[in-house]
Amino acid sequence: MANLAEVEDAKLRQQTGKSYSQGQLVMRRFRNHKAAMISAAFLALVFILAFSSIGYAGIPGWWDKDYTAAGSVVDGGVPTLSIVPQWLGGEGLRWGEYPFGQESTGKDYFALVMRGTQQSLIIALVVGLVSTVIGSVVGALAGYFRGWLDSVLMRMTDLVIVIPLLVLAAVLGQMSSGLGAGILPLALVLGLVTWTSLARLVRGEVLSLREKEFVSAAVAMGAKPGRVILRHLLPNTIGVIVVNATFAIAAAILLETSLSFLGFGVKAPDSSLGLLISDYQNAFTTRPWLFWWPGMMILGIALSVNFIGDGLRDAFDPRQGSRGKKRGFLGFSGRSRALEAAVAGSTRPAGNTMDAGPEVPEGGSQIGGANPTQGPSDPRGSGTIGNP
């Protein structure tokens, strides 16, 4: 991987005239991943919209309606948002007073969805942070010290894995809801049961890295185990940790949604995206907007986080770079180019593929024997012609 990064840096230095650090190469590859950049922009827009619209922690927002205030239902609670222009047969571009509609008690559904988005995003971020820290520490300790400590930590990991995640999270979530401290206990509990996959990945990376020369040199110079782990091993597993953290955030959103849907997550009068779907699932046939708005928000957030994780994986692994260029937009196009490349590779003549020489016309024979880089034999026995 390091050699590939050096080759990439050399090519860029030839083109631009300057050298790039490892971090700059990672950022360059990530910016070239179109799906990841679009997803990052969408996720940033969702964050800004959710926290600036209705405000947070006593800071007022620009939306004038409260998610807890009931009122009279206007026009059956139908959404006033319209995005279809009149020349396409729609009602024109209009925001209206209730863009997402109203629920049965007259509450503004836009404010409810924004509040649910806030809670789901906070839970997902806390879960991602807690599970990443625990998984990294457990995996690093098990991989570096091995022996009895490795056995104890891995058996503890196996114990958490064999218990169904949803059942374990539901039990612990129900216990944490009685503390009355908001969503923070629920987020911490979910983080305590979702670290196992990262621990196994980090352990495998550390088991490989601890045999490298730079670790032996650090130990020979008197570095203590804590310093070796924090300064040498974990920084070299940052790619695995960051990518897994993004996927953990996406999984946490879906897990919180499932728990709230089953009644073990966020409780009323607060709101979350899963709780909104649970409360208004029966209105799917009569007032479908009460189901679709939180559902589309969950889908958009989960997909965007997964695409960001995919972009980070390609950015941290240089071997993914050349393959990623053939994927096309969002990874769904470019099949014809990849197929043509595969066909071209399968029809190449056997032998030295790096310097195959000129193509031979159909029916002709190649001059110079098995090595296509050599010229025809000299009749006087003095070697080959054309390659002094």
MIGULUM-108258 format. One line per field, with one value per residue (C-alpha): x, y, z; residue in three letters. Coordinates in steps of 0.001 Angstrom, whole numbers, plus 500000, padded with zeros to 6 digits. Layout:
<baros>
x: X,... $
y: Y,... $
z: Z,... $
code: ALA,... $
</baros>
This chain:
<baros>
x: 500000,502856,504491,501239,501002,504587,503849,500753,502720,505427,502859,501214,504608,505369,502052,501818,505435,504842,504840,501778,501651,499682,496818,496673,496578,493682,491747,492422,491076,488039,487248,487416,484696,481548,479029,480872,481062,477355,476474,478645,476911,473483,474350,475670,472432,470364,472403,472011,468300,467521,469400,468788,465067,463570,466682,468374,469238,467351,468736,465775,465554,464062,460918,458100,456205,456919,456878,454881,452204,448867,446357,443507,443951,443930,442653,442890,446561,447655,451254,451469,454879,454828,457889,456246,456171,452884,454171,454510,450932,451726,450811,454109,456976,455442,456563,453347,452456,452665,455154,455125,451481,449900,449222,445863,446174,447281,451005,453265,454834,457873,458833,458215,460389,463182,463084,463152,466096,467973,467499,468385,471547,472712,472142,473965,476995,477270,476899,479544,481965,481437,481578,484680,486582,485650,486297,489650,490889,489718,491111,494456,494970,494011,496217,499280,499456,497900,498032,495446,494343,493550,491555,489533,488740,487829,485607,483858,483458,482022,479559,478218,478077,476039,473239,470881,471725,468142,467120,470134,469651,465928,466513,469261,467334,464277,466441,468093,464752,463878,466830,465044,468204,466991,468530,472118,471739,470111,472964,475585,473822,473678,477369,478154,476671,477885,481691,482392,483028,485548,487357,487915,489125,491547,492849,493659,495450,497458,498473,500005,501563,503186,505620,506852,510322,509164,507400,510501,512597,510247,510340,514151,514382,512443,508921,506261,503271,500899,503090,503585,499823,498842,501702,502551,499827,496515,497642,498423,494917,493173,491746,489926,488739,487379,485588,484027,482950,480943,479209,478529,476770,474522,473770,473029,470392,468638,468979,467520,464716,463914,463951,461755,459400,459070,458629,462024,463788,462868,459650,456920,456600,460038,460366,462622,462291,461541,458945,457179,456935,455618,453020,451649,452050,448274,447842,449809,446699,444802,447591,450738,452867,452978,454867,456885,458633,460454,460971,462672,464793,466010,466721,468599,470768,471617,472499,474606,476606,477189,478411,480747,482119,482604,484516,486700,487496,488640,490602,492521,493249,495249,494449,490818,491710,492173,489070,487011,487598,485730,482644,481151,478562,477350,479065,476295,477819,481031,480223,480914,484362,485249,484047,486076,489176,488629,488160,491264,493271,492103,493034,496622,499348,501060,504540,505847,502715,504665,506482,504578,505925,504009,500942,501388,499042,496656,498296,501808,504621,506562,510231,512756,511575,509981,511195,509217,511647,514515,515084,515680,518732,521966,522949,526610,525854,526629,523388,520258,519621,517989,518854,522536 $
y: 500000,502375,501658,502481,505742,506592,505878,508077,510853,510617,510925,513927,515525,515115,516720,519517,520061,519584,516671,515481,514102,510978,513054,515184,512064,510693,513953,514076,510554,511324,514487,512454,510102,511751,509752,510510,514234,514446,512475,514713,517800,516247,515237,518719,520187,517879,518912,522610,522303,520209,522325,525776,525429,524785,525594,523474,523725,526970,528618,529695,528795,530457,528273,529907,526750,524464,520692,520336,522957,521552,523556,523373,521130,523126,521481,518010,518466,518158,519376,522825,522144,522038,521488,520767,523838,524898,524284,520608,520446,521107,523908,525740,526140,526889,526395,527289,527441,523681,522309,518771,518890,518409,515394,514563,517043,519906,519805,521062,517974,519830,520781,517196,515723,518213,517348,513650,514216,516045,513225,510495,512304,512918,509282,508103,510320,509338,505650,505940,507675,505272,502097,503329,504120,500824,498712,500354,499963,496355,495322,497055,495540,492058,492201,493660,491703,488450,485570,485426,489045,488330,485242,487118,490093,487958,485639,488733,489945,486594,486753,490096,488844,485694,487663,489133,492810,494056,492065,493206,496831,496679,495380,497887,500700,500000,500091,503381,505066,504985,507218,510308,511827,512203,510368,510277,507044,505351,506439,505206,501859,501384,502231,499559,496794,497789,497777,494092,494185,497013,495213,492176,494285,496335,493179,491648,494801,495084,491407,492110,495462,494359,492183,495108,496590,500022,498423,496368,499526,501428,498616,498412,502157,501666,502676,501410,499402,502340,504561,501827,501323,504994,506409,503584,500934,502822,505570,502826,501394,504756,503759,500750,502753,505724,503610,501372,504452,505788,502451,502306,505679,504433,501227,503226,505287,502131,500508,503541,503632,499977,500433,503538,501760,498890,501277,500722,503849,507529,508146,510748,513730,513779,512620,510651,509438,505882,507067,509127,506096,503999,506574,507176,503796,503311,506555,505213,504737,507887,510409,508900,512022,511247,508062,509151,512237,510504,507394,509370,511205,507898,506508,509627,509820,506099,506051,509215,507912,504602,506385,508518,505334,503872,506990,506885,503225,504010,507030,505189,502154,503167,499802,500916,504075,502579,500431,503346,505341,502718,502778,505920,508033,506480,503227,502137,503104,502208,498513,498644,500172,497600,494792,496104,496269,492713,491436,493299,491799,488263,488539,489711,487245,485311,486325,489713,491880,494977,495247,493198,494973,495785,493807,491107,491157,488281,485313,486731,485590,487537,488114,487567,484431,484462,487908,490514,493288,491725,492254,489491,487296,488470,485913,486397,485203,488556,488900,490738,493625,496756,496266,497010 $
z: 500000,500844,497466,495664,497580,496619,492946,493111,494790,492109,489311,490957,491554,487858,486880,489446,490439,494172,496592,498531,502064,502931,504336,501183,499018,501080,500767,497026,496527,498683,496690,493479,494780,493403,495438,498689,497955,497046,500173,502351,500942,501531,505101,505855,504470,506702,509764,509014,508264,511357,513900,512437,511684,515127,517168,519811,523531,524006,520857,518688,515021,511980,511951,513919,514980,517920,517572,520837,520079,518903,516875,514418,511405,508167,504968,506450,507301,503666,503026,501458,499905,496118,493929,490554,488248,486665,483152,484125,485402,489066,491441,491090,493538,496947,500566,502386,506066,506702,504156,505598,506616,510042,512217,513830,516732,514495,515283,512521,510971,509627,513195,514353,511589,512286,515993,515185,512839,515580,518053,515565,514438,518013,518944,515818,516455,520132,519273,516554,518938,521866,519772,517923,521131,522816,519724,519027,522611,522978,519590,520144,523614,522445,519354,521046,524320,523053,525538,528322,527812,524166,525179,527811,525561,522553,524604,525956,522382,521337,524235,523023,519426,520122,521840,519196,518904,518739,521816,523837,522771,523574,527105,527880,526175,528321,531433,530398,529637,533335,534216,532912,531419,527837,524913,526210,528246,525248,522978,525459,525802,522035,521824,524417,522237,518746,519107,518458,514698,514993,517823,515622,512693,514805,516501,513124,511962,515197,515064,511660,512537,515805,513815,511704,512057,513272,516263,517125,516872,519197,521760,521507,522217,525450,524398,526796,525505,525889,523733,521120,520845,520806,518726,516345,516043,516186,513739,511216,511585,511181,507804,509229,512247,510295,507702,510342,512338,509400,508914,512671,512449,509651,511566,514728,512920,511755,515195,516971,514428,515093,518876,518755,516381,518884,521808,523476,522235,522403,524348,523896,524296,522668,519091,516773,513203,514299,516815,514141,511854,514745,515770,512292,510611,510596,508653,505683,503492,504520,505197,503661,504181,507920,507034,504020,505413,508315,506169,503392,505964,507453,503985,502883,506003,506018,502310,502506,505482,503679,500548,502678,504232,500759,499695,502809,502187,498663,499887,502618,500410,497305,495733,495499,493552,490105,490458,491748,488573,486551,488715,487288,489028,492338,491363,488965,485602,483868,483397,479675,480218,482861,480600,477656,479849,481046,477492,476334,479188,478390,474700,475310,474227,476982,478062,479148,479413,480403,477074,474557,471476,468290,467303,464688,461703,461371,459699,460147,462416,464962,464299,467003,468786,472190,473196,471225,472154,470208,466534,463944,464328,462743,460074,461051,464626,466246,468237,467163,464804,466091,469787,470164 $
code: MET,ALA,ASN,LEU,ALA,GLU,VAL,GLU,ASP,ALA,LYS,LEU,ARG,GLN,GLN,THR,GLY,LYS,SER,TYR,SER,GLN,GLY,GLN,LEU,VAL,MET,ARG,ARG,PHE,ARG,ASN,HIS,LYS,ALA,ALA,MET,ILE,SER,ALA,ALA,PHE,LEU,ALA,LEU,VAL,PHE,ILE,LEU,ALA,PHE,SER,SER,ILE,GLY,TYR,ALA,GLY,ILE,PRO,GLY,TRP,TRP,ASP,LYS,ASP,TYR,THR,ALA,ALA,GLY,SER,VAL,VAL,ASP,GLY,GLY,VAL,PRO,THR,LEU,SER,ILE,VAL,PRO,GLN,TRP,LEU,GLY,GLY,GLU,GLY,LEU,ARG,TRP,GLY,GLU,TYR,PRO,PHE,GLY,GLN,GLU,SER,THR,GLY,LYS,ASP,TYR,PHE,ALA,LEU,VAL,MET,ARG,GLY,THR,GLN,GLN,SER,LEU,ILE,ILE,ALA,LEU,VAL,VAL,GLY,LEU,VAL,SER,THR,VAL,ILE,GLY,SER,VAL,VAL,GLY,ALA,LEU,ALA,GLY,TYR,PHE,ARG,GLY,TRP,LEU,ASP,SER,VAL,LEU,MET,ARG,MET,THR,ASP,LEU,VAL,ILE,VAL,ILE,PRO,LEU,LEU,VAL,LEU,ALA,ALA,VAL,LEU,GLY,GLN,MET,SER,SER,GLY,LEU,GLY,ALA,GLY,ILE,LEU,PRO,LEU,ALA,LEU,VAL,LEU,GLY,LEU,VAL,THR,TRP,THR,SER,LEU,ALA,ARG,LEU,VAL,ARG,GLY,GLU,VAL,LEU,SER,LEU,ARG,GLU,LYS,GLU,PHE,VAL,SER,ALA,ALA,VAL,ALA,MET,GLY,ALA,LYS,PRO,GLY,ARG,VAL,ILE,LEU,ARG,HIS,LEU,LEU,PRO,ASN,THR,ILE,GLY,VAL,ILE,VAL,VAL,ASN,ALA,THR,PHE,ALA,ILE,ALA,ALA,ALA,ILE,LEU,LEU,GLU,THR,SER,LEU,SER,PHE,LEU,GLY,PHE,GLY,VAL,LYS,ALA,PRO,ASP,SER,SER,LEU,GLY,LEU,LEU,ILE,SER,ASP,TYR,GLN,ASN,ALA,PHE,THR,THR,ARG,PRO,TRP,LEU,PHE,TRP,TRP,PRO,GLY,MET,MET,ILE,LEU,GLY,ILE,ALA,LEU,SER,VAL,ASN,PHE,ILE,GLY,ASP,GLY,LEU,ARG,ASP,ALA,PHE,ASP,PRO,ARG,GLN,GLY,SER,ARG,GLY,LYS,LYS,ARG,GLY,PHE,LEU,GLY,PHE,SER,GLY,ARG,SER,ARG,ALA,LEU,GLU,ALA,ALA,VAL,ALA,GLY,SER,THR,ARG,PRO,ALA,GLY,ASN,THR,MET,ASP,ALA,GLY,PRO,GLU,VAL,PRO,GLU,GLY,GLY,SER,GLN,ILE,GLY,GLY,ALA,ASN,PRO,THR,GLN,GLY,PRO,SER,ASP,PRO,ARG,GLY,SER,GLY,THR,ILE,GLY,ASN,PRO $
</baros>
